[in-house]
């Protein structure tokens, strides 16, 4: 019996190694997938700082996990009694990891390879949308937020975005004269920093906002900030779009 357990553990470790490298450090039957992660026990340590923002019992509610990576948040939502969970990612490498983790832990999660720009194809609004660590990887961040609001966010969205620059939240007027320049130099004015080449060795880090820009973009897209349990994390509900925002198109692939 002990020999069988040892053989099973060796087989599991071998399969985890074959599916590497892992960005999510998951615990699959006691085996960690990324024990030497450069951020530490990620994303568990980050989740611990804001997990109370999500009900401990989701009572069968539907969840959409966008940019699911290896599925950490989908697995956590299933542990909280979520109902239908759809997890999407554009990277097949991460989806292979996520499917493996779900199978090994006995979690019923639907995985699809698709872009955030294609969420209209899901034809469903979800009780909870998880949009963590994706926005700064997108060439069209506001379009993504508009598409989420238009097509899939039914109630709440758990959102996280890397931030750099000032964390100040300035008091701004609703309008400024064309001759006004100085306000744009103010510390804390909403800014998106554009990365032309790469940041942290990642060529997909395109835009990094400061705190004021994150919050302004969310409000503009029609979301209401319900709580901000961690500097980069927000729990959002649906509100009203900015009056000048056009409805986004349903993005379709070129045939």
Secondary structure, DSSP 8 states (H G I E B T S, - for coil): -HHHHHHHHHHHHHHHHHT---SS--EETTEES-TT-TTSSTTHHHHTTTGGGS-S--TT--EEEET-TT-HHHHHHHHTT-S-EEEEES-HHHHHHHHHHHHHHT---EEEE--GGGGGGG---EEEEEEES-GGG-S-HHHHHHHHHHHTEEEEEEEE--B-S--------S---TT--GGGGSTT---EEE-SS-BTTBTT--EEE-HHHHHHHHHHHTEEEEEEEETTEEEEEE----TT-----------
